[in-house]
Amino acid sequence: MIDVRNISKRYGSTVAVDGLSFTVRPGQVTGFLGPNGAGKSTTIRMMLGLDRPSAGEVLIDGRSYRSQVSPLRRVGALLEARSVHGGRSAYHHLLWLAQSNRIPRARVREVLTLVGLEGVSKRRVGGFSLGMVQRLGVAAALLGDPPVLLFDEPVNGLDPEGIRWIRDLMRGLAAEGRTVLVSSHLMSEMALTADHLVVIGRGRLLADSGVQEFVAEHSGSHVRIRTPEPERMRDVLTAAGLRVRTAEDGALEAYGAEAARIGELASAHRLTVHEVSAQGASLEEAFMRLTGDAVQYRAEGGR
Ligand SMILES: Nc1ncnc2c1ncn2[C@@H]1O[C@H](COP(=O)(O)OP(=O)(O)OP(=O)(O)O)[C@@H](O)[C@H]1O
């Protein structure tokens, strides 16, 4: 379990993370979502003790990363743009990591097989494709068989097969009871991978909920109604407990009921309708709406 307690991080006048608190629980994939520059990487770096919070603390299974006795056995991480010595073979890269963390040599073969690199383990990493480098990064994260795993934008630059592989892997790790946190700026990807979402913008918490709840609360799906009697229609819908707003073109938008129910209400009150249509909203739109202010601020404030 990861316990983020009121952490903040300033870089000069930039507030990268601003009083952030949330908990990442075991047995599920938690998506850590936010637009570019929201503070995801900074938060993950603070979880790993690579950056020190200006305030607050992060506890992993009750202790800070720095005070873990065998960190690689407690927490595995795949960071963005990781640098691997290009002249080394995959095997020697992992062996070096294993030996410096007192992890048995046999585990190197195990993780190479786990990520499907056993056939190329003697090749120089410098000649690896992005997908292979990513698999090697995952192998390193799994080396210490840790109960907690952090993945920072793991699907960036991967082809569809690689994306599916990472997704299945993360779900498998969570199913084994591990704590899995994965950052992304793509809502659509998280909807397929995560069970739980932590959404941040401008370094602040915007949402912390199950994926299903998030969809129900933020998807904004509604029914669009065009009628020559909008006032009366609005009264009928409101009386039936629905939330109604008027769109820019004068049509009504009703939230909280299916199109069929609205058709029935109109018919029961002898209201003429010219259109009753269900309007789905994608999760991506929900995410954009939620983080819109944060992004706008960034565009104005610049980096
Ligand atoms: N070392 C640093 N020095 C100065 N500013 C930094 C540093 N690291 C991050 N920042 C700033 O902190 C803010 C948050 O950056 P961070 O990389 O954590 O965001 P992110 O959500 O991971 O975004 P991205 O998806 O673009 O990586 C940004 O405004 C960034 O410019």
The ligand as an ORCA input file, in Angstrom:
! r2SCAN-3c Opt
* xyz 0 1
  N      13.521     19.266    -11.999
  C      12.598     20.196    -12.237
  N      12.910     21.514    -12.202
  C      11.983     22.454    -12.442
  N      10.695     22.202    -12.724
  C      10.305     20.920    -12.775
  C      11.235     19.849    -12.537
  N      10.569     18.670    -12.663
  C       9.280     18.996    -12.952
  N       9.128     20.332    -13.029
  C       7.874     21.052    -13.298
  O       6.890     20.526    -12.440
  C       5.629     20.414    -13.096
  C       5.159     18.969    -13.037
  O       5.960     18.154    -13.860
  P       5.845     16.567    -13.969
  O       6.894     16.095    -14.909
  O       5.793     15.986    -12.625
  O       4.408     16.412    -14.632
  P       3.780     15.132    -15.297
  O       2.367     15.100    -14.837
  O       4.602     13.943    -15.045
  O       3.790     15.541    -16.809
  P       4.364     14.769    -18.070
  O       3.314     13.784    -18.447
  O       4.511     15.895    -19.068
  O       5.678     14.166    -17.653
  C       5.861     20.937    -14.496
  O       5.468     22.288    -14.520
  C       7.350     20.794    -14.694
  O       7.819     21.757    -15.615
*
